[in-house]
Amino acid sequence: MKLKCVIVDDEPLAREILAGFLAPLQETILCGSFGNASDALRYLKAHPVDALFLDIEMPEMSGIELLQQLPQPPVTVFTTAFRNYAFEGFELGVIDFLLKPISRQRFGQALERVTDFLALQKQEAGVERDKTTPEFIFVKSGVEKIKLILADVIFIQGLKDYAIIHTAHGKTVVKGSVKSMQELFAEPAFIRVHKSFIVAADHIHRMTRNRIIISHHLIPIGRMYREQLEQKLSGNNRQ
């Protein structure tokens, strides 16, 4: 099955560039390319697709407003010239954020995130934890159970009704909200830093005003979480 994709952008050149990135890829099919959100909304309500490459600032209806009107939006990648929308994207469960001008390599990375998430999502994995063994959990996928060492977990990202558990060795998608993950990945080893993110305290190496840097990952810090995060990190440093 090919990955069904839709592009929404009011700039013809931007749509042409993204369509050009998709054209040579045999595993994808471009189902629609729209210059405004209203036309895209009508199409998406009638035709389910897998991936949505969505501009934000458009006349009449923004990309954010489009997403808010879709009860079950596709896996979405924001494509925009404005960096300050990254936080809104994470709030809406957007899987990636591409800043224009978009390179073919960076687009490929975003598409890989989309395909990885969709593939892992199909496994319908769940999480089991034995309170007598707090150092690991089991991720259940079908009839298999995979042991996940908590010390290997770097961060957890929420996407609507799913969570992506990122570890030093890869990632796993499980059914469940960030709130339910917070019960499994508890303090002080793990800290919630955003509505959509929980991070492992030991893996935090750098922190700026608005984000945490863990390896090559940039994790946003929500405004309502920043003060508590600084207090918790300073408390950990004193211990």
Sine and cosine of phi, psi and omega as CSV:
sin_phi,cos_phi,sin_psi,cos_psi,sin_omega,cos_omega
0.00,0.00,0.75,-0.66,0.02,-1.00
-0.99,0.13,0.46,-0.89,0.03,-1.00
-0.97,0.23,0.90,-0.45,-0.03,-1.00
-0.99,0.12,0.85,-0.53,-0.11,-0.99
-0.85,-0.52,0.50,-0.87,0.11,-0.99
-0.73,-0.68,0.65,-0.76,0.05,-1.00
-0.92,-0.39,0.72,-0.69,0.07,-1.00
-0.75,-0.66,0.90,-0.44,0.00,-1.00
-0.31,-0.95,0.70,-0.71,-0.02,-1.00
-0.98,0.20,-0.13,0.99,0.02,-1.00
-0.99,-0.12,0.89,-0.45,-0.02,-1.00
-0.84,0.55,-0.64,0.77,-0.02,-1.00
-0.91,0.42,-0.64,0.77,0.01,-1.00
-0.89,0.46,-0.68,0.73,0.04,-1.00
-0.90,0.44,-0.64,0.77,-0.01,-1.00
-0.90,0.43,-0.65,0.76,0.00,-1.00
-0.90,0.43,-0.74,0.68,-0.01,-1.00
-0.91,0.42,-0.64,0.77,0.05,-1.00
-0.89,0.46,-0.59,0.81,0.04,-1.00
-0.92,0.40,-0.57,0.82,0.07,-1.00
-0.92,0.40,-0.61,0.80,-0.05,-1.00
-0.98,0.19,-0.51,0.86,-0.16,-0.99
-0.79,0.61,-0.73,0.68,-0.06,-1.00
-0.98,0.18,-0.04,1.00,-0.09,-1.00
-1.00,0.00,0.91,-0.42,-0.06,-1.00
-0.94,0.35,-0.38,0.92,-0.07,-1.00
-1.00,0.08,-0.02,1.00,-0.01,-1.00
-0.84,-0.54,0.38,-0.93,0.12,-0.99
-0.65,-0.76,0.76,-0.65,0.02,-1.00
-1.00,0.05,0.95,-0.32,-0.07,-1.00
-1.00,0.09,-0.42,0.91,-0.02,-1.00
-0.21,-0.98,0.55,-0.84,0.06,-1.00
-0.73,-0.69,0.88,-0.47,-0.17,-0.99
-0.84,-0.54,0.62,-0.79,0.00,-1.00
-1.00,-0.04,-0.06,1.00,0.06,-1.00
-0.50,-0.86,0.39,-0.92,-0.09,-1.00
-0.95,0.30,-0.50,0.87,-0.04,-1.00
-0.90,0.44,-0.74,0.68,0.03,-1.00
-0.90,0.44,-0.65,0.76,0.00,-1.00
-0.90,0.43,-0.64,0.77,-0.01,-1.00
-0.88,0.48,-0.70,0.71,0.01,-1.00
-0.88,0.47,-0.66,0.75,-0.01,-1.00
-0.92,0.40,-0.72,0.69,-0.09,-1.00
-0.93,0.38,-0.49,0.87,0.05,-1.00
-0.94,0.34,-0.43,0.90,-0.05,-1.00
-0.98,-0.21,-0.32,0.95,-0.09,-1.00
-0.72,-0.69,0.97,-0.24,0.04,-1.00
-0.91,0.42,0.72,-0.70,0.05,-1.00
-0.78,-0.63,0.16,-0.99,-0.06,-1.00
-1.00,-0.03,-0.65,0.76,-0.13,-0.99
-0.71,-0.70,0.65,-0.76,-0.01,-1.00
-0.82,-0.58,0.86,-0.51,0.08,-1.00
-0.97,-0.22,0.94,-0.35,-0.31,-0.95
-0.81,-0.59,0.85,-0.53,0.16,-0.99
-0.96,0.28,0.34,-0.94,-0.06,-1.00
-0.97,-0.25,-0.86,0.51,-0.06,-1.00
-0.99,0.11,0.97,-0.25,0.04,-1.00
-0.69,-0.73,0.43,-0.90,0.01,-1.00
-0.89,0.45,0.48,-0.88,0.11,-0.99
0.94,0.34,-0.85,0.53,0.01,-1.00
-0.71,-0.70,0.78,-0.63,0.00,-1.00
-0.99,0.13,0.22,-0.98,0.07,-1.00
-0.89,0.45,-0.57,0.82,0.03,-1.00
-0.90,0.44,-0.70,0.72,0.02,-1.00
-0.90,0.44,-0.59,0.81,0.05,-1.00
-0.87,0.49,-0.75,0.66,-0.01,-1.00
-0.87,0.49,-0.63,0.77,-0.04,-1.00
-0.92,0.40,-0.36,0.93,-0.02,-1.00
-1.00,-0.07,-0.05,1.00,0.03,-1.00
-0.99,-0.14,0.90,-0.45,-0.01,-1.00
-0.89,0.46,-0.60,0.80,0.04,-1.00
-0.75,-0.67,0.98,0.20,-0.06,-1.00
-0.93,0.38,0.47,-0.88,0.10,-1.00
-0.91,0.41,0.16,-0.99,0.16,-0.99
-0.89,0.46,0.83,-0.56,-0.22,-0.98
-0.89,-0.45,0.65,-0.76,0.13,-0.99
-0.87,-0.50,0.85,-0.53,0.08,-1.00
-0.97,0.24,0.69,-0.73,0.09,-1.00
-0.82,-0.57,0.93,-0.37,-0.15,-0.99
-0.47,-0.89,0.34,-0.94,0.08,-1.00
-1.00,-0.05,0.01,1.00,-0.12,-0.99
-0.89,-0.45,0.94,-0.35,-0.07,-1.00
-0.90,0.44,-0.48,0.88,-0.15,-0.99
-0.95,0.33,-0.06,1.00,0.00,-1.00
-1.00,0.01,-0.01,1.00,-0.07,-1.00
-0.85,0.52,-0.63,0.78,-0.07,-1.00
-0.93,0.36,-0.64,0.77,0.06,-1.00
-0.88,0.48,-0.58,0.81,0.01,-1.00
-0.88,0.47,-0.71,0.70,0.00,-1.00
-0.91,0.41,-0.57,0.82,0.04,-1.00
-0.89,0.46,-0.53,0.85,-0.05,-1.00
-1.00,-0.03,0.05,1.00,0.02,-1.00
0.98,0.18,0.43,0.91,0.04,-1.00
-0.95,0.30,0.68,-0.74,-0.12,-0.99
-0.99,0.11,-0.42,0.91,0.01,-1.00
-0.41,-0.91,0.25,-0.97,-0.09,-1.00
-0.68,-0.74,0.93,-0.36,-0.03,-1.00
-0.97,-0.24,0.83,-0.56,-0.01,-1.00
-1.00,-0.08,0.81,-0.59,0.02,-1.00
-0.95,0.31,0.54,-0.84,-0.05,1.00
-0.95,0.31,0.67,-0.75,-0.11,-0.99
-1.00,-0.09,0.80,-0.60,0.04,-1.00
-1.00,0.09,0.37,-0.93,0.04,-1.00
-0.88,0.48,-0.63,0.78,-0.02,-1.00
-0.90,0.43,-0.71,0.71,-0.01,-1.00
-0.92,0.38,-0.59,0.81,0.07,-1.00
-0.89,0.45,-0.65,0.76,0.03,-1.00
-0.88,0.48,-0.61,0.79,0.04,-1.00
-0.91,0.42,-0.66,0.75,0.02,-1.00
-0.91,0.42,-0.66,0.75,0.01,-1.00
-0.90,0.43,-0.59,0.81,0.05,-1.00
-0.90,0.43,-0.63,0.78,0.05,-1.00
-0.89,0.46,-0.65,0.76,0.01,-1.00
-0.89,0.45,-0.76,0.65,-0.05,-1.00
-0.92,0.39,-0.62,0.79,0.05,-1.00
-0.88,0.47,-0.71,0.70,-0.03,-1.00
-0.90,0.44,-0.70,0.71,-0.02,-1.00
-0.90,0.43,-0.63,0.77,0.01,-1.00
-0.92,0.40,-0.69,0.72,-0.01,-1.00
-0.94,0.33,-0.55,0.84,0.01,-1.00
-0.87,0.48,-0.59,0.81,-0.02,-1.00
-0.92,0.40,-0.33,0.94,0.00,-1.00
-0.96,0.30,-0.25,0.97,0.02,-1.00
0.76,0.65,0.76,0.65,-0.04,-1.00
-0.96,0.27,0.54,-0.84,0.10,-0.99
-0.80,-0.59,0.17,-0.99,-0.06,-1.00
-0.88,-0.47,0.70,-0.72,0.09,-1.00
-0.81,-0.59,0.63,-0.78,0.02,-1.00
-0.67,-0.74,0.75,-0.67,0.08,-1.00
-0.99,-0.11,0.88,-0.47,-0.07,-1.00
-0.89,0.46,-0.32,0.95,0.01,-1.00
-0.99,0.17,-0.22,0.97,0.02,-1.00
-0.79,-0.61,0.97,0.23,-0.12,-0.99
-0.95,0.32,-0.13,0.99,-0.08,-1.00
-1.00,0.09,-0.11,0.99,0.04,-1.00
-0.46,-0.89,0.27,-0.96,0.11,-0.99
-0.76,-0.65,0.23,-0.97,0.11,-0.99
-0.93,-0.36,0.76,-0.65,0.13,-0.99
-0.99,-0.17,0.88,-0.48,-0.05,-1.00
-1.00,-0.10,0.84,-0.55,0.03,-1.00
-0.77,-0.64,0.96,-0.28,-0.06,-1.00
0.91,0.41,-0.81,-0.59,0.01,-1.00
-1.00,-0.05,-0.04,1.00,-0.04,-1.00
-0.99,-0.10,0.46,-0.89,0.14,-0.99
-0.82,-0.57,0.79,-0.61,-0.03,-1.00
-0.93,-0.36,0.79,-0.61,0.00,-1.00
-0.98,0.17,0.78,-0.62,-0.03,-1.00
-0.86,-0.51,0.92,-0.39,0.00,-1.00
-0.97,0.24,0.83,-0.56,-0.08,-1.00
-0.89,0.46,-0.52,0.86,0.01,-1.00
-0.91,0.42,-0.33,0.94,0.01,-1.00
-1.00,0.06,-0.22,0.98,-0.05,-1.00
-0.97,0.24,0.77,-0.64,-0.02,-1.00
-1.00,-0.10,-0.78,0.62,0.06,-1.00
-0.32,-0.95,0.26,-0.97,0.02,-1.00
-0.83,-0.56,0.76,-0.65,0.03,-1.00
-0.90,-0.43,0.75,-0.66,0.04,-1.00
-1.00,-0.02,0.67,-0.74,0.09,-1.00
-0.71,-0.70,1.00,-0.07,-0.03,-1.00
0.84,0.55,-0.90,-0.44,-0.06,-1.00
-1.00,-0.03,0.18,0.98,-0.02,-1.00
-0.81,-0.59,0.30,-0.96,0.08,-1.00
-0.71,-0.70,0.65,-0.76,0.07,-1.00
-0.97,-0.23,0.89,-0.46,0.04,-1.00
-1.00,-0.06,0.92,-0.39,0.01,-1.00
-1.00,-0.09,0.79,-0.61,0.05,-1.00
-0.84,-0.54,0.06,-1.00,0.04,-1.00
-0.91,0.40,-0.27,0.96,-0.09,-1.00
-0.92,-0.39,-0.04,1.00,-0.03,-1.00
0.44,-0.90,-0.41,-0.91,-0.01,-1.00
-0.56,-0.83,0.41,-0.91,-0.02,-1.00
-0.68,-0.73,0.71,-0.70,0.07,-1.00
-0.99,-0.14,0.77,-0.63,0.00,-1.00
-0.79,-0.61,0.44,-0.90,0.07,-1.00
-0.97,0.23,0.79,-0.61,0.02,-1.00
0.56,-0.83,0.48,-0.88,-0.01,-1.00
-0.99,0.14,0.21,-0.98,0.08,-1.00
-0.88,0.47,-0.60,0.80,0.01,-1.00
-0.87,0.48,-0.67,0.74,0.03,-1.00
-0.93,0.37,-0.54,0.84,0.05,-1.00
-0.93,0.38,-0.54,0.84,-0.01,-1.00
-0.90,0.44,-0.46,0.89,0.06,-1.00
-0.95,0.31,-0.50,0.86,0.02,-1.00
-1.00,0.09,-0.67,0.75,-0.03,-1.00
-0.97,-0.26,1.00,0.10,-0.21,-0.98
-0.99,-0.11,0.25,-0.97,0.09,-1.00
-0.95,0.31,0.42,-0.91,0.08,1.00
-1.00,0.01,-0.10,0.99,-0.04,-1.00
-0.91,0.41,-0.54,0.84,-0.02,-1.00
-0.82,-0.57,0.60,-0.80,-0.06,-1.00
-0.76,-0.65,0.76,-0.65,0.10,-1.00
-0.98,0.18,0.82,-0.57,-0.09,-1.00
-0.89,-0.46,-0.07,1.00,-0.08,-1.00
-0.27,-0.96,0.34,-0.94,0.05,-1.00
-0.82,0.58,-0.49,0.87,-0.09,-1.00
-0.92,-0.39,0.10,1.00,-0.10,-1.00
-0.67,-0.74,0.66,-0.75,0.19,-0.98
-0.83,-0.56,0.72,-0.69,-0.03,-1.00
-0.85,-0.52,0.44,-0.90,0.09,-1.00
-0.99,0.14,0.85,-0.53,-0.09,-1.00
-0.84,0.54,-0.64,0.77,-0.04,-1.00
-0.93,0.37,-0.31,0.95,-0.04,-1.00
-1.00,-0.10,-0.03,1.00,0.02,-1.00
-0.98,0.20,0.89,-0.45,-0.02,-1.00
-0.95,-0.30,-0.56,0.83,-0.01,-1.00
-0.62,-0.78,0.51,-0.86,0.03,-1.00
-0.59,-0.81,0.79,-0.61,0.11,-0.99
-0.98,-0.21,-0.19,-0.98,-0.04,-1.00
-0.89,0.46,-0.61,0.79,-0.14,-0.99
-0.88,-0.48,-0.01,1.00,-0.06,-1.00
-0.44,-0.90,0.33,-0.94,0.07,-1.00
-0.93,-0.36,0.67,-0.74,0.04,-1.00
-0.96,-0.28,0.88,-0.47,0.08,-1.00
-0.82,-0.58,0.94,-0.33,-0.08,-1.00
0.84,0.55,-0.83,-0.56,0.00,-1.00
-0.99,-0.15,0.15,0.99,-0.03,-1.00
-1.00,-0.07,0.67,-0.74,0.09,-1.00
-0.94,-0.33,0.92,-0.40,-0.07,-1.00
-0.97,-0.25,0.85,-0.53,0.00,-1.00
-0.94,0.34,0.52,-0.85,0.09,-1.00
-0.95,-0.30,0.87,-0.50,0.04,-1.00
-0.94,0.33,0.58,-0.81,-0.05,-1.00
-0.84,0.54,-0.64,0.77,-0.05,-1.00
-0.97,0.25,-0.17,0.99,-0.03,-1.00
-0.97,-0.25,-0.22,0.97,-0.18,-0.98
-0.90,0.44,-0.74,0.67,-0.06,-1.00
-0.89,0.46,-0.71,0.70,0.02,-1.00
-0.90,0.44,-0.60,0.80,0.02,-1.00
-0.88,0.48,-0.72,0.69,-0.01,-1.00
-0.90,0.45,-0.63,0.78,0.03,-1.00
-0.91,0.42,-0.67,0.74,-0.02,-1.00
-0.93,0.38,-0.65,0.76,0.00,-1.00
-0.93,0.37,-0.63,0.77,0.02,-1.00
-0.93,0.37,-0.56,0.83,0.07,-1.00
-0.91,0.42,-0.64,0.77,0.03,-1.00
-0.91,0.42,-0.60,0.80,-0.02,-1.00
-0.93,0.37,-0.44,0.90,-0.02,-1.00
-0.99,0.17,-0.34,0.94,-0.05,-1.00
-0.98,0.19,0.00,0.00,0.00,0.00
